Amino acid sequence: MQLNYNEIICNSVGKDTPEGHLVEKLVQPVAAEYLMWKMVLQSVLPAFLSLFLGAWTDSNGRKPVIVCPLIGK
């Protein structure tokens, strides 16, 4: 979602000006919603995997589960 503000108004965000306060009030709900969905996705996936990963490691071993995070780096 874009709020269609020009660069001058966007640069006033975070500054102690009337325009900055106005834009912050409009941007804050959008930013809060994005952060909420980010946190939901980052916490639901590990919780879902933890339900099934324990049973899978009992039959296939724990080594792949330990090595898998290292591949991402």
DAQUI-V980472 format. One record per residue. RES is the residue in one small letter. SS is DSSP state (@ for helix, = for strand, . for the rest). BURIAL is b if it has 9 or more other C-alpha atoms within 8 Angstrom, else e. D_LAST is the distance of its C-alpha to the last C-alpha in whole Angstrom. Layout:
res=RES ss=SS burial=BURIAL d_last=D_LAST
res=RES ss=SS burial=BURIAL d_last=D_LAST
This chain:
res=m ss=. burial=e d_last=32
res=q ss=. burial=e d_last=33
res=l ss=. burial=e d_last=36
res=n ss=. burial=e d_last=37
res=y ss=. burial=e d_last=38
res=n ss=. burial=e d_last=38
res=e ss=@ burial=e d_last=36
res=i ss=@ burial=e d_last=39
res=i ss=@ burial=b d_last=38
res=c ss=@ burial=b d_last=35
res=n ss=@ burial=e d_last=35
res=s ss=. burial=b d_last=37
res=v ss=. burial=b d_last=35
res=g ss=. burial=e d_last=34
res=k ss=. burial=e d_last=37
res=d ss=. burial=e d_last=41
res=t ss=. burial=e d_last=43
res=p ss=@ burial=e d_last=44
res=e ss=@ burial=b d_last=42
res=g ss=@ burial=b d_last=39
res=h ss=@ burial=b d_last=40
res=l ss=@ burial=e d_last=41
res=v ss=@ burial=b d_last=38
res=e ss=@ burial=b d_last=36
res=k ss=@ burial=e d_last=38
res=l ss=@ burial=e d_last=37
res=v ss=@ burial=e d_last=34
res=q ss=@ burial=e d_last=33
res=p ss=@ burial=e d_last=34
res=v ss=@ burial=e d_last=31
res=a ss=@ burial=e d_last=28
res=a ss=@ burial=e d_last=29
res=e ss=@ burial=e d_last=29
res=y ss=@ burial=e d_last=26
res=l ss=@ burial=e d_last=24
res=m ss=@ burial=e d_last=26
res=w ss=@ burial=e d_last=25
res=k ss=@ burial=e d_last=21
res=m ss=@ burial=e d_last=22
res=v ss=@ burial=e d_last=23
res=l ss=@ burial=e d_last=21
res=q ss=@ burial=e d_last=18
res=s ss=@ burial=e d_last=20
res=v ss=@ burial=e d_last=22
res=l ss=@ burial=e d_last=19
res=p ss=@ burial=e d_last=18
res=a ss=@ burial=e d_last=22
res=f ss=@ burial=e d_last=23
res=l ss=@ burial=e d_last=20
res=s ss=@ burial=e d_last=21
res=l ss=@ burial=e d_last=25
res=f ss=@ burial=e d_last=24
res=l ss=@ burial=e d_last=21
res=g ss=@ burial=e d_last=23
res=a ss=@ burial=e d_last=26
res=w ss=@ burial=b d_last=24
res=t ss=@ burial=b d_last=22
res=d ss=@ burial=e d_last=26
res=s ss=@ burial=e d_last=27
res=n ss=@ burial=e d_last=23
res=g ss=. burial=e d_last=22
res=r ss=. burial=e d_last=19
res=k ss=@ burial=e d_last=17
res=p ss=@ burial=e d_last=15
res=v ss=@ burial=e d_last=15
res=i ss=@ burial=e d_last=13
res=v ss=@ burial=e d_last=11
res=c ss=@ burial=e d_last=10
res=p ss=@ burial=e d_last=7
res=l ss=@ burial=e d_last=6
res=i ss=@ burial=e d_last=6
res=g ss=. burial=e d_last=4
res=k ss=. burial=e d_last=0
